[in-house]
Structure formats: structure tokens, C-alpha cells
Amino acid sequence: MNLKIKIKNKEYNIEILEEESEVKIKVEGKEFAFPIEGNNSTDKFLAPQMNLPKKDFSIKEIKAVMAGNLSDIFVKEGDTIKEGQKLFILSAMKMENEIIAEMDGKIKKILFKVGDQIREGDILITLV
Amino acid sequence: MNIKFFENATSTNELAKEFNEPWTVIVAGGQTKGHGTKGTSWFSPKGGLYFSVVLPRDNLKDLETITILGAFIVSKIIKQEFNLEPFIKLPNDVYVNNKKICGILTENIIQKTIKSSVIGIGLNTNIDEFEGGLNATSIKIETKKEVDNIKILKLILTELKKQYGV
């Protein structure tokens, strides 16, 4: 069965094919297949129904590039920060490492407090 | 080597962080906000040798090593020039007669990767007395002789550059 549907002034050619175990729907040549109910065949083409991993890409994070002791924090939650602004001091091996902002943003959460031991890769703050 | 002298500075490390050119050296006659790790203050009256060097960008592991090497260089020069017996409290302090004579602080600015690094050295050379309670000494107290700060600065810088193969 061939159909033509129009969405927002664009026309799409749809072809529906019913086979023994599945129904195939071709949209502009791109094929999607759905198993016929009650059939136990593989549902490998059920992409439209898949749950995608939940990640909010609007949230940005600043991670520790090294391990150390968080010896000072210069910002607080809710602060608007600018790229290059001093955020923390991480001390390690008697070296002081000034961590500066990689990007502009507003601090949503600071996940550690002064005195905490930080591991490389830990998320230090989230920005919105 | 670009050496900048200041009669007085807040902290030579703070000033050095403003410079990007490796091997820029900031020397101060005294510091009003000289500091060690975790905000501890470094007593910096006139007479001492206080300087910071902008280091070439390096990885963090090598910078840890350069802090320790700094302590070894200072110890070697104290021994060689003044015949004192220094010992190193790893990684960054030098003692003579169980009293602190030198402190070293390496500071890095990190924005994903290292943007800049400075090593600051505070060496008690011509200091006659210390504020009450400080377990510190100076080369002058130990040897009863005036120290040529510029000569010692040059010796330390030469050794430091040698470590970088320059």
C-alpha cells in the first residue's frame, strides 16, 4: 500500500508492506519494521519505541583534571561565572592548582566542600 | 632570562601568574602577602630572597618533580656556598639546624589543561630576626655573614634551567 502524507507543507511517500511476521513501513525509502502482535520474532527494528539514556545536555559540568584536596572555593551556588574566573584551589603534593572556569554559566550545584579529597574526573560543579 | 625587580610586592607568585613568557623571573625586596600552601603566610621582611619563575608548560607529574628539585637545588647551594647542613622536608621545605630556612610553592592555573605554572622560592638570607613563635632561621643568622642575594638568585636560576635542559 502506498500513501502520500503532507506534514508542514512537505510531502512524504509512505509504503506499507505486510509480511508474515512483521509490518514494514518505508518513509522516503527509509525502512522501519514492527513485529505483528503475538509474534515472537525479534524486535530489533523497534527504534522508535526505544528508551534513550536520560541526559540533560543543557547542564554543563566542570570536572577535576587532577586529584587533590579542595582547599578553597571562590564561588557559590547561584553565582553567574565568566570563562577564566577563578573557581577553586586544589592542593596536591604541596602544589596549589587554581581551577578556572572553562565557560560562562550559572552555578547550579557545587558538589564538594573545602577539605574534601577530590579524585581525578570528579564533577566539581554543574552549570545551567 | 627576563628578570623583573620590585622593591616590594604582595606576592611574587601572584605577580608571576600575570606573565606568560617562560623564564620570566619576578624578584621582590619584600612581600606583603607572601604565602605558602593552603594560605599560610610566609614571613617576608626586607633582606630575604623572594622570587618566582614562570615555568614552561609541563604536565602535572613533572611539576611535582620540579618542586622537589627546587628544594634540592636550594639545599645544594646552601651547602656549597655557606657550608651549612640543610635537610629537606619533602617535598618543599628546607631546614637548617631544625629551623625552616626556605619554602617553595608551585602554583598552576588550570583550565582543562595547564595554562601556566610558577614556582616561588622564599629563602631566608639576610634576615636578622623572626617574628615570635616562628621556627625559622636565616643564612645570616647561621653564618653571621651578609649574603649576596643576586649571586644566590643567579645560582638557583642556573640550576633550575639546567633541570629543563636550557
Contacts between the chains, C-beta under 8 A, distances in Angstrom:
chain1	res1	chain2	res2	distance
A	65	B	110	5.9
A	65	B	112	6.4
A	65	B	113	7.2
A	66	B	60	5.6
A	66	B	110	7.5
A	71	B	37	7.8
A	71	B	38	5.0
A	71	B	39	7.6
A	72	B	39	7.2
A	84	B	111	7.0
A	91	B	37	6.0
A	91	B	38	6.1
A	92	B	60	7.9
A	92	B	64	7.7
A	93	B	64	4.4
A	93	B	67	6.8
A	93	B	91	5.9
A	94	B	37	5.3
A	94	B	67	6.2
A	94	B	91	5.2
A	94	B	92	4.4
A	94	B	104	7.8
A	94	B	105	7.3
A	94	B	106	7.6
A	95	B	60	7.7
A	95	B	63	6.3
A	95	B	64	6.4
A	95	B	67	6.1
A	95	B	105	7.8
A	95	B	106	4.5
A	95	B	107	7.0
A	95	B	108	6.4
A	96	B	37	6.2
A	96	B	38	7.9
A	96	B	105	6.6
A	96	B	106	7.5
A	96	B	107	4.6
A	96	B	108	7.5
A	97	B	60	7.9
A	97	B	107	7.4
A	97	B	108	4.7
A	97	B	109	7.9
A	97	B	110	5.4
A	98	B	107	6.6
A	98	B	108	6.8
A	98	B	109	4.8
A	98	B	110	6.7
A	99	B	110	5.4
A	99	B	111	7.8
A	100	B	109	6.1
A	100	B	110	6.9
A	100	B	111	4.7
A	100	B	115	7.3
A	101	B	111	7.4
A	102	B	111	5.6
A	102	B	112	5.5
